[in-house]
Amino acid sequence: MLLKLVLLICISLSFVVQSKTVRETKHGPRPFPEGFLFGTSTASYQVEGGWNAEGKSENIWDYLTHNNPCIVRDCSNGDIANDSYNQYKRDVEMMRELGLDFYRFSLSWTRILPTSFPDKINEAGIQYYNNLIDEMLKYNIEPMVTLYHWDLPQKLQEMGGWTNPHVVDWFADYARIAFEHFGDRVKYWITMNEPREVCYQGYGAATMAPAISISGFAEYLCAKNLLVAHAKAYHIYDKEFRQKYGGVVGISISAGWIEPETEKDTQAAFESSQFEWGQYAHPIFSETGDFPPVMKERIAAKSAKQGFFRSRLPEFTPEEVELVRGSSDFFGLNHYSTNIVYRDETAEDYNAGPSYYDDIGTTGYQPEDWPTAASPWLKKVPWGFYKLLTAIRTQYNNPNVIITENGYSTSVGDGYEDNDRVEYYKDYLDAMLDAIDEGSNVTAYTAWSLMDNFEWMAGYTELFGLYEVDYNSPQRTRTPRKSAFVYKEIIRSRQLDYHYEPDTTVMTIDEGH
């Protein structure tokens, strides 16, 4: 273990030497590997609308936005959103225009199981997803289905949500229903989207639904239960459905690259990454399983110092460690940006312990001169993407990586010439190809997002879409931006050409889509 830790620190140290050098590779066209797949992504609450249509019940985002509407920046909600519940054929038409290999979308738990449990299956909800899946397959577009993208049934939240260990069985039952109804056509499954955001932002920082702030406790309970629930769903598919349907099951982990401020902060950056995304990756993808050792050690020591009888981080049983370890056929990666961190010995002075960031003991920031999107946390740092992919390769024995989200936000009124988004995609795909050239096993890339959508606490003020959505139109008219034309050409040509300039006058559907 000591040798491995030293090796990882040395790897991180080598990154520091490169840290301020942007990888400039704006040369001729670069081909993508043979068989490489391209898609786009959305989530149910962000696009579907129909919040109470045909038997759907209330989820935590319905509850939050209806009871505290201006917790969202523009006081908006997802009641109608993009109206994909009624406009799914237009959505598939957009997929055909782009020439997508696959489309990643999520199921709404409460649209399928309005009581939260399998005692009542909502046939209208099943039919909606059947219609969407069948429409996609008609045009050879593979569905990639996420079971949980942040919209827990409100009834389950009232019983503790992800902090209640019974959620493991509740989620497993829901997963089995989904596998039974859609498994004959869906070959790519993702159990959970972004566990860190579910747990820390939902239960520690109150910056996502259910907006609970019990940091230092609740996010850790959530993390353990979520990981065990993921693993249980994975093994249900593995034992009951894989032989029949031949699909794969994974998890999507959000991970930004964490860069040390100086060489002396290398260990601090490594520890921060172990908390921020290793907390969810290490139990699944490491050889040993369990929470990262440094995380267990720091929280146990902090807890003892604070007068607790036991660590605030719940323990996995040996059986749970084995259940979770290896429970993913691919590493789903959601990546957007990079942060600089340094060891902050005074963190506990202003992160009143116990808390998540007091446990980590580091402080992070982003330099002001890094190019910034409409989302203030999203700065363009392509070299961070390269370093992150390299770290995943070295730390976890080079797993199959599917980029399940990557994208860039613009503001309302920025128009269709979204050159900043175009440059972001080009630079990040270029950095990804650098990592692939050096051996990283990346097999698919998913742009976030197919179209503008309800961007959680930012409402409709931060726009990630390749297609603009007119929210003043009852039809929620979708119109391609320049980035849509560029992405279409990348998919068509299977190469990255920095110098390509599209004709944006008309978007057509190529033969075969």
N, C-alpha and C positions, 0 to 999 in steps of 0.2 A: 504493500500500500504506500509506504514511504517513497519507494523508487518511482511509483507511478505518479505521486504528487509532485516529486521533483521534476519528472519529465514534463508534466503539464505546465509547471511554472516556467520551465525553460522554453516551451513552445510559446507561452504567452509573452515571455521576455523577447523572443525573436520578433513577435508582432510589434512590440514597442518601437523597435528600430525602424520598422516600416511605417509607423502609425500616421505620420503626417504627410505621407507620399500618396497622392491620388494616382491610381493606376490609369495612365493615359494609353488607350489602345484604340484610338479613333482611326482605324486603318480600313482596308478593304473588307468586303463581306466575310463574316465568320459563320460557318455552318453549324447547326445544332446536331447533336448525335443522332444517328439513325434510330428511329422509333420514339424519339422525344415527343412528348404530348403537350398541347397547349389548351388552356381553358380559361374561364372566368368564374367568379364566385359571387354569391349573394347569401342573405340569411332571411329566414321566414318573417320575423317581425319587422325587418327593415324594408321589405318590398311587398309582402302579400296584401296587406290591408284585410278587409273582411274580418275585423277583430272579433265580431260575435255572429258571423254568418253561419247559417245552417248547422247549428249545434255546437260551434266552437265555444269553449268556456274561457275564463279569465286567466291570463298568465301574469307574471310579476311585472312585466313592462306595461301591460294594460293597467294594472292596479296603480303602479307608481305614477304614470303620466295622467291618469284620470283623477287621482287624489292629490297630486302635487304637481300640476301641469308646468309651472314655471321653474321647476327643478331642471327642466330642459331649457337650453339657452334661448330658443325662440318660442317657448311655451307650446311646442308642437307635440305630436304623437304619431304613432303608426296605425291609427284606426283605418285609414285609407292607404297611406303610403303610396306605392306605385301601382296599386290596384292589380297586382299580379294574380290575385285570386280570380279576376275576370279577364286579365290581359295576357294570360300565359302563352297564347298563340303568337302574339307579337314578340314576347320574350324569346321564343324559339326562333322566330324569324330573324331576330337580331343575332342569335347564335349562328344561324346559317349564313347571314351576311358576313360575319367575321370568319367563318370557316372553322369553328371550334372543334377540337377533338372531344372535349368533355365540358360539362357544366356542373359546377359545385353549388348545391343549394341545400337548405336545411328543412327538416320537417318541424311542424309545430306540434308539440306534445299535446296541447289542449285541443287542437283541431282533430286529432286522431282519437284521443282518450279524454273526453270532456269531464269525466269524474276523476281524472288523473290515473285511474286504475283500469285493468283490462276487463272489468265487469260490463263496461259499455263501450263498444267500438262505434265511432261516428262514421257511418257509411258515406256521408257527403264528403268528409275529410279524406277518406281513403280514395274516393272517386277523383277528387281534385288532384291528388298526387299521381294516381294512375293516369289521368289525362295528360299531365305534364310529362311524365316519364315516357309514355307511349308516343307523344308528339315528338319528343327528342329522338327517340330510337327510330322513328320513321325516317329521320334524316341522318342516321348514323352518328348521332351525338351521344356519347356515353354519360349517363347520370352518375355523379359522385355525390353521395348523400351524407349529410351531417345529421346525426340524431339529435344533438343538443347544441344549439347556438344561443344560449343565454335566456331562453324564455320558459323558465320553470313554471309549472302550474301554481297559481297563487294558493290553492288549497294546500299543496305540499309545503309551500313556504311558511304557511301559518302553523305547520307542524315542525318547523325548524329548518326546512329546506336542506341544503347541502351540509349543514352541521348535524343533522340527525342521521345516525348510522343506518336507519331503516331505508334511507334513500337509495342505498345500494340495491335492495330488492325492488324498490319502485322503478328505478331506472332499468334494471334488468328485465322486468316484465314489459316495459314499454319497448325496449330494444327487440325483444322476441316478437312482439306484435309487428314491428316494422319489418323484421327479417321475413316473417311469414307472409306478409302481404306484398312486399316489393322485391324480395330476394331473388325471384326468378328472372328479374330484369336488371337489377342493380348489382354491379360487380365491384364497385368501390364504396366502402363505408368508412365514415369517420365518426367515432363515438362522441367526442367532446371537442368543442372549439375553444381554444385559449383558456386552459384551466387557471392560469394566473389571474386573468381578468375576472373570471367567475368568482374566484376565492378572495383575492386581495381587494380588488375594486368593489366587489359585491358585499363582502362581509368585514373587510378591514378598513377601507378608506371611504366607503359610502359614495363612490363615484360611478357606480353602476347599480342597477336593480339587483337585489332588494334594498340597496342603500343603507346597509347596516355598518356601523363603525365600532367594532370591538376588536381592534387590532392587537396582535400578539396572542390571540386565542382563536377567534372564529375562523380566520383564514387558514389556520393549520388543521382544524377539525375538517373544514371543507376540503382541503387538499387530500387528506387521507381518504375520506369517504368517496371523493370524486375518482381517485385513482383505483380504488377497489371496485367501484361501480363500472368504470371503464373496463377493467380486467374481466369482470364477471360477464359483461356483454360480449367481449372478445371471445371468451371461452364458450359461451352459448353458441355463437356463430361457428366457432371452430369444431365443436362436437356435433351440432345438430344441422348445420346448413352448408358447411364448406364443401363436403363431398358431393352434395347434390347440385350446388350452384357455382362452385369454383371461384368465389369472390375473395377479396382481401379486406382486412379491417385494420384501421390505424387510428391515430389521434393527432390533432393539430395543436402544436405547442407554439405560443408566441415567444419570440426571442429576438431581442435587439442585441447588437454587439456591444460589449462593455469594454472600453479601452482604458487602460491605466493612464493617469495623468503624467506620471514619471515612472522610471524604472522601480523605484522603491514602493510604488503602488501596485505592482504586478500581482502580488498575493491578494491584495484587497480587491482587485478587479476579478480575479478568479473566484474568490469567495462570494462576491456580489452576483456573479453569473450562476453560481451554484444555488443561491437563494431564488434568483429571479426566474430562471428557466430550468436549471438543473434539478430543482425541487420536483419537477414533473417528468423530466427526461431521465434522470438517474435511476429512479425506481423501475423504469421500463427497459431502458436501453443499455444500462451498465451490466457488467458481468456479475456483480454482487447483488444488485437490486437495492431496495430500501432507500430512504432519504439520503442525500449526500452526507458523508461523515462530518464535514465541517459545519453543516447546518445543525446536525444533531448535537455536536460538541458546543457550539456557540449558544444555542437556545438552552441547553441543559445548564451551562455555566451561568448564564444570565438569570435563569429561573431560580437557581440555588441562591445567587446573590440577592435576589429580590424577595427571598423568604418563602418560596413555594416548596412544597413537599416533593414535587416531581416536575419533570420538564413540561413546559406548556406545549411542546410538540408531541402529539400522540404517537405511540409506537405501533408499528406493524407487527403482527404476530409472525412467527416463522412461516406459517402457512400462507399468510397474506403476502409476504415478501415473494414467495415462489409463485403465487397466483398472478401478481402484477409483473414480475420480471419476464421479459420477452413477449409481453402481451400486445404486440403491434407488428403488423406486417410491413410497415413503412413509417418513417419519421415525417409526419406532416409538419411543415414549418411555415408559420406566419411571421414575416419579417418586414419591417418598415424603415428602421433608423438605428442610430448609434448614440451612445452616451459616454462621456468621460467620467471616471470616478477616481476618488482618492480616499485613503483611510482618514476617518474623521473621529478622533478620540473624544471630541466634545459633542458627538451626535446625541448622546443621552441628555445633554443639557436642554435641547429643544425638541427632541423626539421623546416625550415623556414616556418612560418605560412603564410597563412592558408594551412594546410595539414592534411591528415588523421591521421598520428601518432602524430602530434601536438595536434589534437583534443582529442586523447585518453590520452596522457600524461603519458604513461608508456614505459618502455624499456624491451625487452625480450632477452633471450639468452638460449643456451643449453650447459650444462657442457661438457667439452672435454672428460670426461671419460665414457660418455654414448656411447654404441655401435652404430657405424655409418654405414649407407648403402653407396652405390655409390653416391646417392643424398645427398649432404652435409647437407640439412635441415632435413633429415630423420634419426632420431635416435630411437633405440628400447627402448620404455618405456611402457611396457604393463600395469603397474599400472595406467598410465594416461588414457588408454582406459576404464578401470574399473571405474575410477572416472568420466569420461565424461558420460558414460552410466547412472551412478547413478545420475548425475546432470540433465540429460535430464528427467529421471523418476521423480525427485522431483520438477523440475521447470515447467514442462509441463504436469502434470497429467498422467504420464506413458503412452505415446503414443505407438502405434505399431511401432517398429523400424526395418527397413531393412538396414543392413549394405550393402551399395551399392558399396563401395570400401574399400579395406584394402590390403596392400601389401608392398613389400620390393625390393629395386633395387640392382643389382649387376653390375659389370663392364664388358666391352668387354674382352673376354679371360678368364673369371673366371671359365668356364667349366660347366659341368653338375652336379657336386657334390656341389650343392648350399646349403650347410649346414646352412649358416647364414639365408637364406630365410626360410628354414625348421624350424629352431628354432624360428624365428620371428612369423611365422604362429602358431606354437604350443603355444607360450607364449601369443599371443594376443587372440587366441581362448579360452585359459584357463582363461584369465582375463574376457572375455565376458561371459563365463559360471559362473564365480563368480557373475557377475552382474545379470545374469538370476536367479541364485539361491536366490538372495536377492529381486527378484520381477521385475526386468526390463523386459519389454515385447519385447524382441528381437526375431524375427520369421524367419529371413533369413540372410545368410552371403554370400558376393560376394568377391572373390579373385580378386585383380588387379595384374596381368592381365592374360588372357588366354595365351597370347604369347607376346614376345617382340614387341615393336611398336615405332613409332615416338614420342619421349617424349618431344614434344614442344620445348622450347628454348634449351634443352639439346640434341636435335636430337636423334641419335642412340647411344649415349655414356652412357646412363643410362638404364638398361634393367630390366623390371619388370615381364617378362614372366615366367609362369610355363613351357612353351615350348620356347626353343631357336629358333630364326629365322635366317637363313643364308642369309644375305643381299648381299652376293656375288653370290648367286645362282639365276638364272632367275626364278626358281620355288619358290623362297623364302621358301626353305625346312624348315619344322618345326620338331623339335626333343625334346622329353620330357626331362626335368631335373629331378633330384631326387625329388624336391618339387612336381612335377606332380604326381609321384607315391605315395607320402605321402598323398597328397590331395585326390587322388583316394581312398585310403584306409579309410580315414576319412569319405568320402561320403558313401562308401560301408558298413562300419561297424556302422556308425552313432555314433561314439564315438571318443574321443581324447585319444590316447595312446602315451605317451611320449617315450616309449621304442620301438615302432615299427620301424623296419628297412626293407625297401622294397628290393625286387629283381628288379634291374633296367635294367635287360638284355633285356626285351621285354615288350612293352605296348600292351595289348589286349583289346578287346571290350567285356564287360560282356553281357550276354544274357539280352535282354530288352532294350539295347542301341545300 
